[in-house]
Amino acid sequence: MTTAPTTHTSPEPGAPRHFIRQLIDQDLAAGKRDGQVITRFPPEPNGYLHIGHAKSICLNFGLAKEYGGRCHLRYDDTNPAAEDVEYVDAIEADVRWLGFDWGHHHYFASDYFEALYGYAVELIEKGLAYVCDLSAEAFKDYRGVPTRPGTESPSRNRPVAENLDLFQRMRAGEFADGQYVLRAKIDMASPNLHLRDPTLYRIKRIHHHRTGDQWCIYPMYDFAHGISDAIEGITHSICTLEFEVHRPLYDWILDHISVPCHPQQIEFARLNLTYTVMSKRRLLNLVREGYVSGWDDPRMPTLCGMRRRGYPPAAIRTFCETIGVTKYDSMTEMELLEHSVRAELNRTSLRRLAVLDPLRVVITNSEDAERHVVEAVNNPEDETAGKRPVAFTSEIYIDRADFAEEPPPKYFRLAPGKSVRLRYAGFLTCERVEKDAVTGTVQTLYCRWDPPEAKVKVKATIHWVSASASACAEVRLYDRLFTVADPMDDPERDYTELINPDSLRVVQARVESALAEAEPGEAFQFERVGYFCVDAKDSRPGAPVFNQVVALKDSWKPGKT
């Protein structure tokens, strides 16, 4: 694939000068790669993307945009046993949701299957690859360990003509799955096990989601990945740190075949986030075993789960920029991600009143309170959001946590004989308490109301909703998915034993009546409670379900990692 030189534009002055930006700056200053910056995001379509992938997406697409280049979306679909078009569609939706677009640069490794086969033949013809009889299990013994050289396969010195014939017959389907593999002939004494005659092709009679049954041999990831980069003219092949030991093989393959260019592989530390797991295999297990409701469960670290929960894509982009790009593995605190989400929602979400644990209050001087209308601010961070009318009636609901029949010291909310300020709506003084005769549970408070201009001394403000001008709504409250910060810290323990049994709690709340018509995906701040989003999956017209996005309190502080 040939490309015209791209006009170089400098990144924004405020962008952190992490080491990848520095490497690109050096390449451009030296005139390398015709001044182009072409990156790619290369997911395997074998699962849904998670927040760790978001870091790679933001980095690859972001760098391409900063330097006036482009970023390709390419699926490394070389293992049809685990791949599905469902994942392809989900990946595209996630990348677009994050705010990125690949234009017409949308590719699959399977687009290059014929070319990849040709490059494998080229290695065989050069005496650099051979067809091996050993099974994967048998070759483990031959490969050895890093401190001891391996043993050459009995097939290693098979004549070129015989290797070509066997490889062609592998493609033609003459052999059983696993009967032969194609190996690179590199160095069985290398301290890097990835250079000890790695497998390039294996026989797998599995239907491919794009090529159907056209192929019964499939290239290995390490073989296909670098060649796909070269075919597409990628300049900087950016991947996570676990691929650093694969880089010598990446370079060896490209150095020994006639590809049009040799991209530079650069590794960075992957994102590890507290109170969750970041392995597709383990996330798939959570779904299959029913620990969560699906890939899009709002407790999951998947991008579709975060989208459903109500995380704004701008907040995730900010988070990925904040954590930076390094060469060192570390654990990032969930609180930092929540800080980014909270900051974005504080700026953009409308305020509404909602009571999650309703306690009935009857206004005793109802002639003063009945159908009183107050004005409430829609968003104090945005003057253009304006105000809205809210009905205040002779019966309201307050949150049960805002009342104490026997208040502890320094309790400033509502109690018998005590007063509080109602948000936007004057003052409330508790005169009488009515309890259930059997359980003793407080059922109703009888209170006097005073208008906002009254001279009532109070030390607390509480929220409320009108009983007759409010709606019932299901609200889902979320906590950490796991009970410990690092569920994988002890490899001997089953991580599913650490799942938090209280990670989801469902309550029936009372909300401002206008919220009954809220649209799926809309986010709001429930005043004094937290940020909530209308669930896009389970909500129905006139019956929204609200997912808790984040709490109001921010426990992350600048400088904390």
Secondary structure, DSSP 8 states (H G I E B T S, - for coil): ------------TTS---HHHHHHHHHHHTTGGGG--EEEE---SSS--BHHHHHHHHHHHHHHHHTT-EEEEEE----TTS--HHHHHHHHHHHHHTT---TT-EEEGGGGHHHHHHHHHHHHHTT-EEEE---HHHHHHHH-BTTB-----TTTT--HHHHHHHHHHHHHT-S-TTS-EEEE---TT-SSGGGSS-EEEEE----BTTTBTS-SEEE-HHHHHHHHHHHHT-SEEEEEGGGGGGHHHHHHHHHTS--S---EEEEE----BTTS---HHHHHHHHHTTSSSSTT-TTSSBHHHHHHHT--HHHHHHHHHHH---SS---B-HHHHHHHHHHHHHHH-EEE-EESSEEEEEESSHHHHTTEEEEEES-TT-GGG-EEEEEE-SEEEEEGGGB-SS--TT--SB-BT-EEEETTS-EEEEEEEEE-TTT--EEEEEEEEE-TTS----S-EE-EEESTTEEEEEEEEE--SBSSS-TTS-TTS-GGGGB-TTSEEEEEEEEEGGGGG--TT-EEEETTTEEEEE-TTT-BTTB-EEEEEEES-----TT--
